[in-house]
Amino acid sequence: MSIQRARQLRKTMPAPEAKLWNALRTLRPQGHHFRRQVEIGQRYYVDFCCHASRLVIEVDGDTHFMGNAPKRDQVRDAFLASEGYRVLRVTNDEVMRNLEGVMVLVGSALAAGPAPPSP
């Protein structure tokens, strides 16, 4: 994926991602700076990432639960873990119906601190 593609994704965010992005931006005064559509390891772009906390947040739509997608997500998550990132996956539905609960999960993940270094 090119930088131009990442820019395009940022401009055309699905409603659940836009809603979560607005909520994540409120965490900046507490020192949690999230970026969106971030390239990690020249291999993957993730929905949201806080580099300082080594936390990736993925907002999954229905397609993530069909066909080979769960296996691809598992491979992707393993790669991100090998790069020192923790992955928090939430569904579009969770973001749209329970943003407060999603933000509690995000807060808990941030409070846990950065992922331990990979061996």
PEWORA-V809513 format. One record per run of one state. SS is the DSSP state (H for helix, E for strand, C for the rest). FROM is the first residue (numbers start at 1). LEN is the number of residues. If there is no record, write none. Layout:
<<SS/FROM/LEN> <SS/FROM/LEN>>
//
This chain:
<<C/1/2> <H/3/9> <C/12/3> <H/15/11> <C/26/2> <H/28/3> <C/31/4> <E/35/6> <C/41/3> <E/44/7> <C/51/4> <E/55/6> <C/61/1> <H/62/4> <C/66/3> <H/69/14> <C/83/3> <E/86/6> <H/92/6> <C/98/1> <H/99/13> <C/112/8>>
//
